[in-house]
Amino acid sequence: MKTDIIFFVDNDLSDNDLTFDDIFIPLDLSGRLESARIIDSCWFSIPGTYSGRLTDHHKALTRKDTDDVDFWKEIFAKTGAEHVVRIAADSPFMDPSIVAEMLDLHRKYLAEFTYSDNLPAGLTCEIVSRSLIEAIPDMEKKTLPLSQVVRSNINQFDVELYYRDPDIRDKRLTFRCGDAREKAVMLNIKNIAGGIPPYEDLRKIIDKTPSVLFAGPSYLELELSGRCDLKCLFCYRQTLQKPRGDMTVDLFKKILADMKEFHLPYSLCLGGSGEPLMHEKAVDMLGEALRDPLIKQVIVETNGLYMDGTYRGLAANDKHKKLLTIVNINGHDGETYAGLHGEKTFDRVKENIEALRKEMKDDDKRLYVQIMKINETEAFLDSYYDYWEKKNIPIILQKQNTWLGRITDRRYSDLTPLERTPCWHLQRDLFILSDGTVSFCKQDVEGSSARGNASGESLKDLWSGARDSFENNYSGKFPARPDCASCDEWYTFNF
């Protein structure tokens, strides 16, 4: 039975994304797979917006839309294959032996669709049979991508699930070059291994040399302001030895400029001990961040008191799709809110949230309300959910952070994993206070174990200086200050 491969070039990929260490991935992969005699022919699915090396290739197929049912019908018609293997074109670590094993499984059990759940993206493929496509009737309307349709209705199709050891999902890696951070990690691994390693060696390489993961920050939290009008029961601001003021605009700009030295996309969160929207230049600084192409998301964690018309105009603007607003509102009425936030401002916050929701489109998912999972909120969680879901506002249920015992533990359940794993925050995060202090981590709220100060030092140098702490943490060696051993935030993950 004729079996072909389709290398799928995502809509936003360029030839730079398709190149790894001077190797053009789709052509290199096709050569390796054809040499292994696993498949009959290789094809390349490119979007109409693509203008790179594959444009004039005799096996390039230009698509009009996503890989829905119509797309697959066209693929089978043009290739004449009985089975088609879909591989992301930016996957330099793709192992031909994995493709061979998945094809064996697919053919042995006469599957219509075969995929893997435990292999990270870039290390696996999807296999589609002609029989699946022929069984789906013509659609008047566009459908979702075929893989989503099948996975959402898995009992209606003959599906095989492929599993391969070792399971490295806990590393949260995607082995695809379309993400600059993942590309940097793969280059680190390749340099350590002396070449692209087989899949079964990946975990051993990472565990032996964890520094391959230490590519650069993917999450930057800035304390725009240390001021706040509320006295929240669960906030550490009241415990600080010295109250903090506002970050200067010049320091903010220097930090964003320093982040460019990593050449990696990242998420920016405006949080810390205070209310970011109290900063008189908050909207201007947000505008600066939104124009930065390296920043893929801007998250504003706010108490909602200062979401005025100017901010709402920015947050609701369709041009600012990467701006997310998270409003901390721990109460479902004035009484419960005042008991937790220390002020009687419930109505004002609720009105601001609803006003922003009205200014956004119905399908806009850039506004969230956040409530902490503690004893004081358990009694009204159901009514809280009912109210905000009816307003079409998603809810974030937040785990309480006691900040290494600074505040009372009010959790009614402990979801901490039994087995400790390396800290996500040391691997990926930077936490900078309003005066420029680069804290050891987000738990170092006083900056008493600071890495240095962003106002006079390079962030890249400060990040490099933290490598030893990350490697020690990875191997289970914890410092006394801050007290990493007693921390329970190591398993939480931002972006």
C-alpha atoms as one frame of an Amber mdcrd trajectory, in Angstrom:
protein
   0.000   0.000   0.000   1.406   3.364  -1.022   2.438   5.432   1.991   3.499
   9.069   1.633   4.637  11.784   4.001   3.337  15.326   4.013   5.609  17.855
   5.710   3.261  20.526   7.029   4.605  24.095   7.085   2.544  26.119   9.574
   1.125  29.441   8.388   3.530  31.656  10.305   6.788  29.794   9.605   9.669
  31.224   7.578  12.763  29.508   6.206  14.602  30.641   9.330  12.136  28.569
  11.380  12.691  25.656   9.009  16.472  25.798   9.421  18.356  24.165  12.282
  22.114  24.608  12.642  22.411  25.430   8.912  20.319  22.378   7.942  17.061
  22.959   6.028  14.833  20.629   8.040  12.121  19.516   5.570  14.600  18.512
   2.845  16.961  16.881   5.346  14.115  14.944   6.971  12.680  13.825   3.654
  16.094  12.522   2.643  16.520  10.595   5.894  13.062   9.038   5.704  13.386
   8.090   2.027  16.809   6.537   2.730  15.281   4.470   5.518  12.778   3.098
   2.951   9.915   3.730   5.337   7.725   5.572   2.871   7.192   5.929  -0.882
   7.247   9.683  -1.409   7.496  13.008   0.420   5.334  16.073  -0.158   5.378
  19.577   1.311   2.204  21.426   2.302   2.864  25.166   2.261   0.507  28.064
   2.980  -0.193  30.694   0.352   1.731  33.254   2.416   4.964  31.204   2.335
   7.709  32.438  -0.013  10.756  30.352   0.851  12.838  27.528  -0.617   9.953
  25.084  -0.954   7.855  27.370  -3.145   9.222  25.986  -6.419   9.738  22.398
  -5.241   8.001  19.924  -7.580   6.417  18.176  -4.564   5.143  21.383  -2.926
   1.372  21.667  -2.530   0.012  25.133  -1.760  -3.022  25.019   0.511  -5.816
  27.544   0.843  -6.826  26.781   4.407  -6.074  24.667   7.448  -5.698  20.860
   7.455  -9.426  20.155   7.665 -11.351  17.362   5.917 -11.305  19.157   2.532
  -7.532  19.571   2.827  -7.061  15.845   3.421  -9.354  14.872   0.562  -7.215
  16.970  -1.738  -3.997  15.435  -0.368  -5.191  11.883  -0.990  -6.415  12.809
  -4.455  -3.029  14.325  -5.439  -0.774  11.705  -3.837  -2.762   8.576  -4.651
  -1.570   7.160  -1.316  -3.472   4.801   0.963  -1.815   6.233   4.068  -0.360
   9.705   4.642   1.973  10.612   7.490   1.751  14.226   8.681   4.962  15.653
  10.151   5.567  19.231  11.270   8.157  20.644   8.864  10.157  22.352  11.641
  11.004  19.120  13.528  14.791  18.533  13.304  14.806  15.866  16.064  12.194
  13.715  14.325  13.413  10.118  14.635  12.740   7.877  11.579  12.473   4.855
  13.887   9.443   6.453  15.554   7.760   6.919  12.170   8.532   3.280  11.290
   7.090   1.941  14.549   3.969   4.083  14.271   3.408   2.886  10.694   3.812
  -0.746  11.782   1.189  -0.207  14.487  -1.110   1.614  12.089  -0.981  -1.131
   9.453  -1.100  -4.051  11.879  -4.397  -2.943  13.394  -5.883  -1.482  10.191
  -6.194   1.897  11.881  -7.822   4.939  10.347  -5.833   7.362  12.478  -2.702
   6.846  14.590  -1.029   9.343  16.903   0.961   9.578  20.135   0.060  11.311
  23.372   3.287  10.843  25.308   5.770  12.077  22.719   6.389  15.836  22.634
   5.488  17.796  19.529   8.283  17.591  16.986   9.066  13.989  17.904   5.890
  12.374  16.676   3.584  12.275  13.677  -0.037  11.589  12.755  -1.023   8.893
  10.279  -4.246   9.178   8.291  -5.797   6.445   6.143  -7.721   6.988   2.928
 -10.598   4.958   4.400 -11.086   7.600   7.119 -11.313  10.437   4.614 -13.654
   8.538   2.301 -15.990   7.763   5.214 -16.464  11.445   6.082 -19.232  13.087
   4.020 -18.746  16.365   2.183 -19.184  19.359   4.457 -20.968  22.557   3.494
 -19.128  24.468   6.196 -15.462  24.470   7.103 -14.483  22.025   9.841 -11.811
  22.007  12.504  -8.421  20.436  11.690  -8.915  16.706  11.140  -6.827  15.648
  14.145  -9.021  17.742  16.460 -12.168  16.207  14.992 -10.846  12.661  15.467
  -9.477  13.217  18.979 -12.725  14.854  20.089 -14.746  11.901  18.766 -12.223
   9.140  19.317 -14.813   6.357  19.843 -16.278   6.938  16.385 -13.067   6.041
  14.525 -10.524   3.207  14.421  -7.732   4.969  16.300  -4.413   3.608  17.531
  -2.389   5.327  20.230   1.381   4.935  20.092   3.494   4.969  23.263   7.264
   4.999  23.549   9.600   5.142  26.533  11.028   7.185  28.083   8.210   9.604
  28.806   9.646  13.144  28.822   6.416  15.128  28.964   7.439  16.431  32.389
  10.124  18.544  30.676   7.383  20.561  28.906   9.440  20.750  25.747   8.297
  20.944  22.147  10.998  19.945  19.699  10.011  22.391  16.984  12.076  25.264
  15.610   9.075  27.563  15.155   9.605  28.481  18.808  12.960  30.219  19.247
  13.293  29.054  22.851  12.761  25.395  21.911  15.213  25.826  19.059  17.842
  27.129  21.498  17.290  24.132  23.795  17.646  21.724  20.854  20.894  23.407
  19.810  22.181  23.002  23.380  21.266  19.310  23.338  22.851  18.769  19.912
  26.080  20.450  21.024  26.289  18.288  24.153  25.455  15.077  22.282  27.686
  15.844  19.308  24.757  15.505  16.935  21.018  14.922  16.957  20.546  12.141
  19.513  18.063   9.255  19.232  14.866   9.736  21.191  15.765   7.235  23.901
  18.848   9.305  24.868  17.056  12.627  25.393  16.110  12.190  29.051  19.585
  10.941  29.971  21.204  13.948  28.280  18.883  16.442  29.978  19.230  14.883
  33.432  23.026  14.655  33.144  23.411  18.203  31.785  20.324  20.198  32.864
  21.955  23.434  31.735  20.717  22.595  28.214  17.294  23.784  29.425  18.624
  27.087  30.763  18.208  28.990  27.517  16.728  32.232  28.832  13.655  33.594
  30.601  10.267  32.833  29.079   8.367  34.731  31.793   9.274  38.168  33.127
   7.333  39.583  36.076   7.813  43.276  36.752   6.628  45.146  39.805   5.424
  48.308  38.097   4.285  49.685  41.436   4.655  48.689  45.066   1.602  50.751
  46.054  -1.925  49.428  46.574  -5.180  50.714  48.113  -6.283  47.305  49.369
  -5.242  45.256  52.386  -5.855  41.741  51.120  -5.818  38.906  53.636  -3.549
  36.791  51.412  -1.123  39.491  50.224   2.498  39.701  51.397   2.753  43.482
  50.852   1.890  44.241  54.497   4.781  42.005  55.652   7.501  43.843  53.720
  10.151  45.548  55.824  10.188  48.527  53.485   7.304  49.628  51.218   8.202
  50.086  47.567   7.252  52.814  45.128   6.926  52.953  41.344   9.342  51.723
  38.674  10.773  54.522  36.567   9.928  54.625  32.871  13.638  54.608  32.013
  14.215  51.426  34.022  11.202  49.789  32.380  12.585  50.614  28.928  16.071
  49.361  29.864  14.638  46.041  31.030  12.746  45.546  27.763  15.896  46.467
  25.826  17.979  44.001  27.878  15.498  41.208  27.187  16.202  41.590  23.471
  19.724  40.255  24.104  18.258  36.777  24.643  16.600  36.798  21.190  13.813
  34.698  22.686  10.053  35.291  22.868   8.666  35.736  26.380   5.580  36.647
  28.382   5.532  39.839  30.428   3.478  40.028  33.623   2.888  43.270  35.482
   2.419  42.091  39.047   4.553  42.094  42.175   3.460  43.500  45.518   1.385
  46.448  44.270  -1.301  47.519  41.816   0.289  48.124  38.388  -2.467  50.429
  37.146  -1.742  52.901  39.968   1.411  53.865  38.065   0.633  57.149  36.326
   2.448  55.980  33.177   0.999  52.442  33.200  -0.889  52.760  29.906   2.112
  54.317  28.147   4.374  51.545  29.424   1.870  48.929  28.332   1.864  50.458
  24.871   5.658  50.144  24.787   5.426  46.462  25.704   2.662  45.741  23.203
   4.825  47.098  20.379   7.729  44.805  21.283   7.744  41.864  18.826   9.572
  39.552  21.262   6.816  39.851  23.866   4.210  37.257  22.972   1.844  38.036
  25.871   1.378  40.927  28.267  -0.484  39.996  31.451  -1.839  42.675  33.774
  -2.703  41.310  37.233  -4.904  43.987  38.748  -7.311  44.558  41.627  -9.644
  46.172  39.095  -9.973  49.528  40.843  -8.146  51.514  38.170  -9.538  49.978
  34.999 -10.792  53.314  33.741 -11.876  54.247  30.232  -8.304  54.803  29.059
  -7.185  51.355  30.176 -10.344  49.711  28.871  -9.793  51.341  25.483  -6.354
  49.736  25.354  -7.419  46.346  26.718 -10.468  45.986  24.456  -8.685  47.068
  21.276  -8.580  44.307  18.657  -5.025  45.348  17.796  -3.849  44.265  21.244
  -4.659  40.559  21.136  -1.652  39.740  23.284  -2.849  41.847  26.248  -4.551
  39.753  28.949  -6.277  41.298  31.963  -6.601  39.211  35.140  -8.707  40.797
  37.880  -8.312  39.527  41.434 -11.803  39.600  42.921 -12.191  37.254  45.875
 -15.794  37.775  46.831 -19.300  37.371  45.422 -20.823  40.317  47.275 -19.756
  43.381  49.252 -19.454  41.535  52.550 -17.326  38.599  51.416 -15.178  40.895
  49.271 -14.487  43.351  52.109 -13.579  40.498  54.428 -10.863  39.333  52.046
  -9.676  42.566  50.413  -9.984  44.891  53.402 -11.977  47.617  51.613 -15.591
  48.124  50.531 -14.885  48.493  46.821 -16.701  45.427  45.477 -19.256  47.319
  43.384 -16.604  49.504  41.754 -14.464  46.512  40.786 -17.442  44.527  39.494
 -18.644  47.464  37.414 -15.172  47.942  35.911 -14.953  44.265  34.975 -18.382
  44.279  33.362 -17.648  47.526  31.536 -14.498  46.019  29.995 -16.384  42.877
  29.042 -18.997  44.971  27.199 -16.301  46.794  25.235 -14.835  43.499  24.028
 -16.248  41.248  21.322 -18.367  38.302  22.462 -15.702  35.738  21.525 -12.839
  37.705  23.104 -11.030  35.691  25.808  -8.586  38.300  27.081 -10.360  39.130
  30.345 -10.316  36.819  33.377 -11.455  36.987  36.970  -9.283  35.240  39.527
 -10.264  33.790  42.883  -8.061  32.094  45.436  -8.787  28.545  46.538  -8.831
  29.082  50.319 -11.148  28.324  53.233 -12.802  31.749  53.069 -13.875  31.353
  49.416 -14.977  27.714  49.428 -18.514  28.466  50.642 -19.434  30.724  47.709
 -17.396  29.248  44.859 -20.469  27.812  43.133 -22.335  31.107  43.072 -19.131
  32.902  42.034 -18.752  30.596  39.037 -22.419  30.889  38.123 -22.277  34.681
  38.071 -19.111  35.180  36.025 -19.759  32.338  33.590 -23.083  33.954  32.724
 -21.141  37.149  32.010 -18.943  35.187  29.587 -15.825  35.825  31.672 -13.432
  32.876  32.262 -12.403  32.122  35.846  -8.925  31.302  37.150  -8.913  29.305
  40.388  -5.645  30.310  41.999  -3.529  28.255  44.386  -2.556  30.172  47.525
   1.107  31.042  47.890   2.155  31.536  51.521   5.420  33.147  50.402   7.569
  30.808  52.498   5.358  31.208  55.573   5.006  34.998  55.472   1.220  34.732
  55.569  -1.203  32.242  57.083  -1.863  29.090  55.096  -5.600  29.163  54.349
  -5.753  26.304  51.841  -8.428  23.666  52.338  -6.625  21.175  50.099  -2.985
  20.562  49.286  -2.290  19.559  45.673   1.494  19.465  45.996   2.896  16.444
  44.092   4.409  13.726  46.251   7.603  13.610  44.228   9.607  16.795  43.920
  10.788  17.839  40.472  13.092  20.708  39.404  11.674  24.197  39.918   9.983
  25.662  36.856  10.545  29.222  38.049  14.327  28.942  38.313  14.399  27.472
  34.818  12.198  30.044  33.102  11.320  33.115  35.213  12.743  36.518  36.089
  11.177  38.519  38.926  12.193  42.188  39.146  11.126  44.597  41.886  10.149
  48.209  41.222  13.623  49.515  42.166  15.291  47.142  39.674  16.275  44.452
  42.173  16.430  41.090  40.381  15.232  38.687  43.060  16.478  35.127  43.457
  12.988  33.996  42.472   9.400  35.142  42.933   9.493  33.908  46.569  12.308
  36.341  47.360   9.833  39.210  47.784  12.227  41.434  49.787  15.082  40.885
  47.325  17.242  39.733  50.224  18.898  37.076  48.040  18.998  39.256  44.944
  20.960  38.388  41.810  21.771  42.057  41.261  20.025  45.148  39.958  18.699
  45.659  36.441  19.304  49.405  36.556  23.076  49.026  36.361  23.687  45.468
  35.213  22.896  43.425  32.116  19.978  41.019  32.476  21.849  38.500  30.362
  24.778  38.582  32.788  22.446  38.308  35.778  20.654  35.365  34.165  23.946
  33.590  33.425  24.962  34.080  37.058  21.892  32.132  38.154  22.849  29.006
  36.203  24.523  27.315  39.195  21.419  27.814  41.350  19.266  26.216  38.651
  21.610  23.243  38.260  21.830  22.738  42.037  18.048  22.827  42.308  17.772
  20.319  39.460  19.982  17.890  41.387  18.133  18.450  44.679  20.566  20.845
  46.368  18.596  23.719  47.907  19.895  26.990  49.406  18.916  28.141  52.882
  18.099  31.663  51.634  15.538  31.677  50.264  14.435  28.426  51.847  13.842
  26.421  48.666  13.383  23.159  50.573  10.186  24.413  52.243   8.766  26.046
  49.094   5.702  24.534  47.436   5.659  26.729  44.339   8.273  24.678  42.467
   5.638  22.761  40.494   3.522  25.747  39.441   4.053  26.936  35.887   3.487
  30.276  34.230   4.335  30.309  30.498
